[in-house]
């Protein structure tokens, strides 16, 4: 078996965890709530006039669920596969796996598939729910089968890319950022190349076959997407084979390089520096150095020996607040953070090129937003995810590196620690944060909205930046397991914005009075509040966090409605007030009751 004992162990232990059953029940319940919300917003005030209305509703729900599920599957596969490997590196247990008799294929494919088991569980849960929609008409079993196959191969391709980056990079933040940015750039590149070359050509269809979302659009519209007599099923087959081939190629490359990338040179550097100190030339030390030299190339060992025996460089002056000094003045998150920012700037340049090709009188996209607005939202979402990943990994890396306890026994206060981490995350991502602001100012200069709208937009955006940063630090404090902290932080942010997108789409499609749509969406918002409450109050519940969790979905619905009504002031207030209150609800206990927030003590113990 290629996966080996790693997957076997995961298959054996996963059903014993209550999270496994919570995921199955929660995902099925979320899909049912979404279907109920769609039905209430569509048929709440009018009765279906025939079979045609029911079948059109079935097609609409199927399209929405398929898009949301493919988006969740792709994002979760990237994070779960990368996080599964990064956790081993942070805990320094990957080197133990490398010392066993596991083959490279068993290690790479095993860790990837073990991380993807929750994703496969969600895919399996969706099968009976989607099949039940065939009763209403409008969709076929063939579409459901190929959609589920597309989800599986998309998960394999995304997971293989996440595992490759995780085995390659050492820092968790670099792993998450490169994984997300690389996947986004790849999908955008193949879509642009396929569109420019032409969908009627073989090469153009070949590039487009690597984009699962394009394959989904052809599968959902089988008659409109027919090309040269090919059916939608044949196009889905091509996309599935292309994604499976991509996953196989990434796995092969990772298997060939995994023992070259790991252990890293830092491991050997530490060993050499410990054994060969200046002036220490005894026989035992030289024997130990020779044993190290047998494991690395001769040239690398010589460089490390030279570095170890040279004079120590002069010490640097540390600020009065050492935490923020370390975050800003040292390479705390690796030397390749500039590559992540360069990739983000590449996405920004691509957005600029796209905006130049959009005519000024172009209609609103989905009847909601202008092209410049879509570019701003895309860049803002990427910035929020990167800032959130930076914040949560700034604390989990301390815990996994076993340096958090050392910091806690120093004279560093809780206030210095919390605000130092927040300030460091914001400073390190300052270029990423500024880019959406530049796009907003450009749109204002072109006269797309007035100065008041610009001020409200920037206030809301900066509030969300602070919220994303604080949420990452809050998750790092709340969850003792690094993988759980990262998945919870990014997952909360991801589902928050997916919920906003779905809510906005349903409101626009319903074309009814906003007051009449509040009741159907109340169940949808109740589910969102329940998810936020379980995330924010996981370890240390409080009245403020509970209030924030239940108010945020309802005020977000009000913000969406105000946006569609062009009431910018109401949108700003509905974003700044609740999200600002949530930031305060997370920061106050983190500073005033740091030991309780970290889980080192409880309120009843003092």
N, C-alpha and C positions, 0 to 999 in steps of 0.2 A: 504494500500500500504506500503511495507516494506521501500521504500526509503523516503516517507513522503514529507513534504513541501520543503525540501532543493533542491531536484531534480526538483520539480515543479517550484520553483523560477528560477533555472538555465535554464530550458527549456523555460521559459518565457522571460528571459532577454538576453540569448545568441544570439538569432537572431537579437537583436538590435545593436550588436557590429559589427563594420566594420571588426574586426579581424576574426569573424566567416566566413564571405564571402571571406575574403582574404585567409583563410586556405583552403576553398573548391576549390577556383579557383587556388590557388598556387599549391596545391597537384596534382590536375588534370593536370595542365600545366607541372609540374615536371615529371610526368609519361609519358606524351606525348613527352617531350624532350628526355627522356631516350629511348623511343621506336624509335624516329627518329635517335638518335645517333647510336643505335644498327643497324638500317637498313642501315645507310650511311657507317658505318665501315665494314659492311658485304657485301653489294651489290654496293658500290660506284664505283668500278672499274670493276665489272663483272656482267653479267646478270644472274638471276636464270635460271638453266638449266631444271627445271621442278617443278612439284608439291612437290616432295620430298624435294628439297632445301627450298621451302617456308614453308613447315610444320616443318622442322628442325629449321628454323629461329624462327618460332612461339613458339616452345618448349623452345628454348634458351631464348627468351625474357620473356616468362611466368615464367621460372625458376628464372631468375634474378629479376624480379619484385616481385615475391612471397617472395624470400629470403630478399630483401631489405625492403619490407613492413612489414614482420613479425619482423624484427630487429627493425624497427622504432616503430611499435606498442608496442613491449615489453618494449623498453627503454622509450618511451613517457608515457606509463601507469605507470611505476614505478615512474617517476619524477612528473607527473601531480597529481597523487593520494597523494603522499607524500607531495608535495608542497602545495596542497589545504588545508591540515590539518595543516602543519607547519605555514602557513600564519596566521591561526586563533590563534595559540599559540603565535607567535611573536607579534601579535597585541593585545594579551590578551583579545580576544573576545571569545575564546573557553569556558571560564568559564561562560560567559553569555549564551551560548547555553546549557551548563550543568544545568543552573538554570531554564530553560524553561521546559515545559512539554513534550519535545521530548523524545521518547523512545530511548533506546540504539541502536536498529536496525535502527531507522530512522536517528540517528546521524551518525553511522558508515557507513552503506550502502549508505545513502544519500550523505555524503561527498565523498565517493569513486566514486559513479556513476557521481556525479557532476563534479569531476575532470576528468573523462574518457569521457565526452561528445565530446571533440575535437578528441579523438582517434576514437570513433564510427563514427564521421563525415568522417574521412579519410577512414575508412573501407567502408562506404557507397559510397563514391566517386569512389573508385576503382572498384566497381562491374561492371558498364557499360564499363569501359575501358578494363578490363580483358575479359569480355564477347565478345567484338569486336574481340579479338584474335582468337576466334573459327572459324571465317571466313577463316583464313589462314590454319586451320587444325592442327592436332597434339595434341590438347588438347580437353577435353570434358567439358560439363557443370557440370558434377558430380564433377570433380576436382575443379572447381571454387567454387562451393557451399561449399564443405567441407573445402576448404582453407579459405573462409571467416568465416565459423563457427569456425575454428581453431584460427583465429585471434581474434574473439570475446572472446572466453574462455581464450585465453592466456592473453588478456587485463584484463579480470576479475581477473585472478589469480595474475598477476603482480600488479594490482591496490590494491587488498586486502592485499598483502604483504606490499606495500608501505604505506597504511593506518595504518596497524598494527604498523609498526615501527614509524610512525609519531605520533600516539597517545601514544606510549610508551616513546619515547625520547623527551627531551625538546629542545635541541640545534639543529638548522637547519642543521649544518654541519654533526653532528652525524646521523641525520635522512637520509640525502642523501647518505652518505658513507655506512652506514649499509644496506640501501636498495639496492644499486648497488652491493656491495660486497656479500651480502647474496644471491641475485638472481644468481650471477655468480657461487658462490660455490655450490648452490643447483643444478643448471643445470649440472655442472661438476660432482657432486657426483652421481646423478641418471644415467648419461651417463656411468660413470666408472663402477658402480655396475651392470647396465644392460649388459654392454659388458663383464664383467668378469663372470657373472652368465651364460650368453648365451642367444642370441635372440630366440633360439629354445625352451626355457623353459618358463613356465607361469610367474614365478617370474621375470625373466629377462625382458620379455615384459611389465610386470607391472611397473617396474622401468623406462623403456624407454618411457612409455606412458606419463610420467610427463615432458618430454622434447619436447616442441612444434617443435623445429628444426629437431629432429629425425622424428617426425610424418610428417613434411613437406617433408623430403627426401623420405619417403615411398609413400607419396601422389604424388610426382612428377615423381616417377619411379614405377608405379603400377605393371608392369610385373616383374621387377627385385626384388622388395621388397615383393613378395608374400611369405607368411610363412604358412606352413601346410594347404594350400588350402584357407587361408583367403585373401580376397581382400584388396586393399589399402583403400577402403571406410570403411571396418570394423575396420581396424587398426586406421583410423582417428576417428571413433566413440569412440573407447577405449580411445584414447588420449584426446578427447574432454570431455568425462565423468570424466576422472581422473583429468584434470585441473579444471573442474567445481566443483568436490568434494573438491579439494584442496582450491579453493576460498571460498567455503562454510565453510570449517573447520576454515580457517583463520578469516572469518567474525564472526563466532560463538565465537571463543576465544577472539577476539577484543571486541565484545559486552559484554562479561562477565567481562572483565578487564578494560574497558574504564573509569569507575567511580572510580576504584581503583588507576589507574595511574594518573588520573586528578581529581581535581587540584593537583599539586605536593606538596611535603612537604615544598618546598621553600615558597609557599603562606602562609602556616600556620606559618612557622618560622618568616616571616616578620611581621605577625599580632601579634605574641607573643612578639617579640622584641620591637614592638612599644608600646604595652600595659603594659608590665611588665619590667620596667627599674629598675636598682639597687636602692634600697631605696624608691621605690614608692609602698606603700602598701595600698592605699586608696580603699574604697569599690567599687567605679565605675570600677576601673581597674580589681579588682578580679572578678567582675560580667562579664566583657567582656572576661576575660580569661576562665571563665566557659562556656560561649557561644561558644568559640573556641573549648574547650575540648569536647563538645558534637558532634563535627563534625569529630573528629579523634579518634583513639584508645588512651586509657588512657596512655599506655606506651610511645607512641610517644610524647604525650603532655608533659609528665613528663621530657623526654629527652630534649625537646625544652625549657622548663622552666629552667632546670638546665643550659643549654647552655646560655640562655639569662641573667641569674643572676650571672654568673661567671665573673671574671675579664677579661677585654679586653686584648688580647694578644699584645705583643710589636709590634710596627709598623716596617715595612721593609723599607730599604733604596731604594729609587726610583732613577733610572738612570737620566742622563740629558735629555735623549730622552724617555719620559714616555710612548709613544705609543708602541714602540717595547719592552719596559720593560713589559708592560701589556700583550702583545702577547706571550712573552717567559716565563715570571716568574709567571704567574697566570694561573688558569684553566679557561681561557676565553671561551673555547669551550667544557666545561664539563670534567668530570673525567673519561669518558669511551673512550677517543681517543685511548688509548692503545689497546683496543679490535679491533678497526678498523685496526690498524697496524698489530695486530696478525693475523687477517683474511687475510690481504695482504701477510704476510709471509707464511701463509698456502698455498695460491695460488702459491707462488714462490717455495715452497717445492714440490708441486704437479708437477710443470713444471720440476724441477730437476729429479724427479722420472720418468717422461715421457721421458726425454732426455736420461736417462740411458738405457731405453729399446729400443731406436732407434738405429739401426745398423749404422756404420760409412759410409757404401756405400749406404745408403738409398737415393732414388731419391728425387728431389726437390718437395716440396709440391706445387701443382697446377702449377708445372713447373717454379716457380718463386723464392722460398725461401727455405732455409734449415730449419731443425727442430729447431735448436738453434735460428735462425732468427725469427721464428714464436713465440717462447717463449719470446724473447726480445721485439718483437712488442706488444705482449699481455700485458706483465708487464709494458711496457712504456705507453700504452694507459690507463691502470688502474691508473698509477701514475699521468698522466696528468689530468685525470678526478678528482682525489682526490685533487690535488693541485688547480685546478680551482674552485672546490666546496669550498675549504678552503678560497680562496681569496674572492669570491663573498659573502659568508656568513659572512666574517669578517666585511664587511661594512653594509650589510642589517641587521645584528643583532644589530648594533649600531643605525640604523635608526628606526627599529621596537621597540627597547628598549628605545627609546626617549632619548638616550645619545649622539647622534651625534651633536645636537645643543649645548649641554653643552660643548663638546670638541671644537666646533668652536668658542666659546666665550672666551676660554682660550688663553694663549700665545703660544700654539702649532702652529707652522707654517705649511703651506701646504706641504712643503718638508718633514718635520718630519712625518706628518700624512701619506702621500702616501708611502714613503719608509719604514716607520715603519710597515704599513700593509703588504707591499710586503715582507719585511724581516721576519716578524712574520709568514706569510703563508709558506714561504720556510723553515724556521727553524722548524716549527711544523711538516712538512712533509719530513724532511731530510732523515729519514730512508727509506721512500717509494721511494724517488728520487734516493737513492744510490743503491737499489737492481738491477735495469736494468743495471747500470754501472758495477756491479759485474758480471752479466751474460755476458756482452760484453767483459770484460777482460778475463773471462773464455774461451769464444770462441776464442779470440786472442791467449791465451796460448796453445790452442789445435791446432793452425795452420790453422784456418779456413779463416783468412785474415791477412794481414801484419800490421805493426805498423802504417803506413800511413792511412790505412782503419779504424783502431781503433780510431785514433785521429779525423778523419773526422766524424766518427759515434758519438763520444762523443760530438763534437762541435754542430752537428745538434740536438742531443737529448737535450742538455742543453739549446740551443736556444728555442726549443719548450717548455721546462719547464718554461722559463721566459715568453714566449708568453702566455701560458695558465694562468699563475699567473696574468699577466697584463690584460689579457682579462677579467678575473673574477672581478678584481677591476674596470676596465672600465665599465663593465655592471652594477656593483653596484652603480657607480656614475651616470650613464646615466639614468637608469630606477628608478623612484621613488617608484614603486610597487615592493615589494620584490619578489613576485612570478614571475613576468615578468623578473626581473633581473636574477634570478636563471635559469629560463627556457631558456632565451636568451643566457646566458653564456654557459651553458652546451649544449644547442641545437646547437649553432654555432660550438663548438668543435666537437660534435657528427657528424653533417652533413659534416663537413670538412673532417673527416677521413672516413666516409662512401663514400663520393665522391671520395676520393683517392682510396679506395678499388674497387669501381665500375669501375673507369677509368682504373686501372691496369688490372682488369679482362677482360674488353672489348679489351684492347690492345693485351693481350696475346691470347685471343680467335680469334681475327681477323687475326693474323699471316700475317700482311702486313708491308710494309714500314712505318716507323714512320712519314715520311714527308707526305705520302698520308692520314694518319689518323688525321692530325692536323685540316683539314677543317671540317670533321664530328664532332670532339670533340669541335669545337669552340662554337657551340650552348650550349653544356653541360657546358663549362667553363663560357660562358656568364651568364647562370643561376646561377652558383656559385658566380660569381662576384656581381650579383644583390642582392643575399641573404646576402653576406658579407657587401655590401654597406648599405643596410637597417639596418643591425645590428650594425655596427660600427658608423654610422652617424645618429643614431636615434634622438638624441636631439640636439647635437652640431656638425653639419657637418663642415668638414675642407678639404682643398685641399689635405693634406697629407693622411688623412684617406680614402678619395675617391680614390686616386692613389693606396694606398695599397690594397683596396678592389678589384680593377679591375686587378691589376697585380698578386696578389697571385694565383688565379686559373691557369693562363697561365704559371707562373713559377713553379707551382706544377706539371703541365703536363710535363714540361721540366725536372723536377727532377725525375719523374717516368720513362720517356724515358731514361734518363741517368743511372738510376739504372738498368734497363733491359739491357743496353749496358755495364754494369760494369764500368762506369766512376764515381768513388767515389768522386773525386774532384769536378766535376760538380754538383753532388747531394748536396754536402756540401755547395757550393756557392749558389745553387738555394734554399736552406733552410735558411741558415744563413742571407743572404742579405735581402730578402723580409720580412721574419718574424722579423728580427732585426729592419728593418725600420718601420714595423707596431708597434712594441713595443715602439719605439721612438715617433711615431705619436700619440700614446695613452698617453704616460707619459708626454710629454712636455706641452700640455694644462692642464693636471691634476695638474701639479706643478705650472706653470706660471699663469694660469687663473683658479684657483681652484673654485672660486665662480661660474664661468660660467660653468665649467664641472659638478658641483654639481647641477646646475639649480637654484641657489639662485638669480642669476641676469643674464642679457644678455649683449651681446657686445654693443648694441645700448644704453643701460642704463649705461654702465660703471661699 
